[in-house]
Structure formats: C-alpha cells, structure tokens
C-alpha cells in the first residue's frame, strides 16, 4: 500500500529552494523501519536536511480458526485442590488467540469429559468431528488409562494413533499433547513412573505421524509443587492457564502466517541539520 506524506517545507535560504526526499510521497515501503531523508538546496548551493522513520508492521494472521479440544477432566476444567472446577485451559487458549489475531474470529470448542480413557475418546471422535467441523484437533488423552487397574498404555497409544488417522483423513490438523504429570505422594503414586514412559511413546507416535507435540508434561513438571496442590491428578487454576499457554505457543509456531508486507504506519521524527 503506498504511503502519502507531506514533503517538509524549506525555511530561509536564497530562493528557489527545492526539496527532494529519498522516498517520494506515494512510494511503497518494506516491512520494518525505513529512514526517509529530505534535503533542501538553495540557489547558493547551501543545503539542509531532515529525516523521519516510516515503520511498517504486519497484522498477525493464523491459517486456522476452528479448534476442537478433546480430552478428559483436565481439558474439561477439573482442578486442584479437590474437588474444584476452574476455567478450562481452552479459555486461556482462546484468549491468547483473540489477543494476537485481532482481525480474525475464532471458535474454540471444549469437549473434555471427566474420567475418559483414550479408547472412549476414539469412540466418540467421529461424532464430535461431525458436530463441530473443526480445522484443528487439540488432543490430550491418556491419564485415566495409566491410573486404571491394570494400566493399559498399549491400548491408549493405539487409540491415539487411530484418532490422528481419523482426523487427518478429513484434512484436520492435529496437535497431540503429552499428558500432565501426576504429583508424587498422592492416591495415584503408583502411576507416577508410568507417565514419562507414556509421554516418550506419544513423542515417538507424533514423530512417526508427522504431527506437532504440545509438551504439557514439561511445562507443568518444571515446577510441579507450584501447579499441584491438594490433587495429584489435576493441576491448579494457574496450571490450567499454563496448559493454555503451552498449546497456544505450539499452535502459533505451526500455523501463524502473518504476511510479510502490510500497510505502513507513519510516525515522523524530524531532526534538521544545517
């Protein structure tokens, strides 16, 4: 988009005093900051110059705007200390999308179901996709599979793989998350060592399928005492917000397609040299 500006007027000097600028009104400018220098030369060959900066900023854009989060009670919004329900992490995710991509409209649907295991998520996935028609599936399942007696990692991983295949067959972009930590010392202490193993398998699955990983485990495990209070399975409200932050960072890294050129903003700062 061309930028129109007023060429500075020369004051003083022996007439005529023409003024020329390194960029003329109506010129286009590249992304970033460009210094425009204007120089006046009078009839006695005396000259003076001034300059100003033109800064071009691109309006952020993202390639997908319809998101479906599928998961268990952590996605639903259960939080510690028991038996609280908090704003789900998808609320924070939606807030971050709208805060950055201000010219776009978003639909973020939360379909977390308390107590769900991965095979049950697979069973309902097609209906959820038919109902909400998302462009992106945000998938975080497996915690309840590990805390079951006996735990069944193999079936959970098989269901996660099937869900990736089902969604991608419809052209849906999939982000798969590592499951959240289980805090040690609680009722589910026996399952604590299973989580890193399961998450390593999730990362391997994502690598084989070529889908991005959202490392929820690493984000929360960095300060587990802070994000787990009175509940070994469900993070606090602050922890849920961090999950939203983590999903947003992964989605932005993959889907942000902010243009490389945009309408310039014009903020001159004149400094005359004589």
Secondary structure, DSSP 8 states (H G I E B T S, - for coil): --B--------SSSS--EEEESS-TTB---SEEEEEEEEEE-TTS-EEEEEEEEEE-----BS--EEEEEESHHHHTB-SSTT-B---HHHHHHHHHHHH-TTS--EEEEEE-TT--HHHHHHHHHHHHHHH--SEEEEE--HHHHHSSS--HHHHHHHHHHHHHHHHHTT-EEEEE------TTSTTGGGHHHHHHHHHHHHHHHHHHT-EEE-HHHHHHTTHHHH-SS-SSS--HHHHHHHHHHHHHHHHHHHB---S---EEE------B-
